[in-house]
Amino acid sequence: MSSVTGVSAVDSTPDDQGRPPLLGDQASTGRLGDRLFGGLATGAGILVIALVTLVGVFLLWQAIPALAKNQANFLTSREWSVSGDHPRFGIADLLWTTVVSSILAMAIAVPLGVCVALFITQYAPAWLRKPAAQLIDLLAAVPSIVYGLWGVAQFTPFIDPLQQWLQQWLGWFPLFGETSITATIFVISLVLAIMILPIVTSLSREVFAQTPSPHKEGALALGATKWEMIRTAVLPYGKPGVISAAMLALGRALGETVAVMMILSTLAAGTPFDPSIFNGGETFASRIANNASEFDSPQKAGAFIAAGLVLFILTFVVNAIARVVIERRKAFTE
């Protein structure tokens, strides 16, 4: 007889894994809505992959002619002259400024973000957790141009005494060498740290909140203090998520444009290389934005597109590594 619930009987033969079949195994796959949703989801995934691939192909296609005419080493040269029949341009300065400012921002934002996430999930009273999380998340909604205006008008003059003090006491080390510049890599690194703080805090908060209660309760039952429980149960469980959050935030810092362009002082052509974080410079994104008016010929545009290609590869690699870390532990899905 058919089922008493009115649903027609289905094959009751167990599958290869020995479990009885579910109604959804056969009935749902043939429904029009399920087929449409599955097709749309698949199409959306393919579209995103196609868009990323097309962007990469476009950048490569536009950059190759300019790179073929380049008379300098693209990876090691500090020159940037894209006019004339013999252009000479390289990304050494851009790569240094971009990487140093992003790493310094990460060194500030990641520990601070993890501490804030631990406070919200482990120490804050229940009435404070949601408002505190929402307040931190609001930083992500502030436009880049607002950070730039704030950085120029308020933050740079405010932080200059700290720069002077650091140069006075640590100037003997090349990375902290003394300069006369105010809007420095150090300043923009602090601004970038504030900009990426919501990413680190939000993702870390989510993964810390998913720590299984038996893990925490077991540590406390064995006599661990609050901090010992966090160190032995919460932090190990959330480590993949924190690493992934840090890498995603790094990708955000690498590609920031408007705030960097407005705050960071540019250096005159031919300026000797100075590794100090209290020096000026340009990142990939700010160099392209600052010189957008020069895109009046395929050769000039191709040189800047070649720099953009390097930034695209850096960002893609960082996000791909983050994806691998997430997939290894399934930190956000288990």
Number of C-alpha atoms within 10 A of each C-alpha: 5 9 9 8 7 7 9 10 12 14 10 10 10 11 10 7 6 8 10 12 14 14 14 9 10 12 10 13 13 11 10 10 11 12 13 11 11 13 12 12 12 11 12 12 11 11 12 11 11 12 11 13 11 12 13 15 13 13 19 18 14 19 23 16 15 22 21 8 15 20 14 18 15 19 15 13 15 21 18 18 16 21 14 9 10 12 19 22 25 24 22 16 21 20 19 16 22 24 17 19 26 26 17 18 27 26 15 16 27 25 16 17 28 23 15 24 28 20 15 22 21 18 13 15 11 11 8 11 16 13 12 15 18 12 11 18 16 10 16 15 10 11 12 18 15 12 22 22 15 16 24 17 12 11 19 22 14 11 16 17 12 11 21 17 11 15 20 13 10 14 17 11 12 12 15 21 18 21 17 10 16 21 25 24 29 25 28 28 26 22 24 28 27 20 24 25 28 26 25 29 27 20 23 29 25 17 22 26 17 16 18 12 12 11 16 18 13 13 19 16 12 9 10 16 12 13 11 14 20 21 14 14 22 23 19 14 20 23 17 23 26 30 19 25 27 28 25 22 27 27 22 18 25 25 20 19 20 19 23 32 22 20 25 27 18 18 13 9 10 9 8 9 10 17 17 20 25 25 26 25 24 22 30 26 21 23 19 21 15 15 12 13 9 13 15 9 9 13 23 20 20 22 30 27 24 23 24 20 21 17 21 21 12 17 19 15 14 20 20 15 15 22 15 13 19 19 13 9 15 13 21 14 9 6
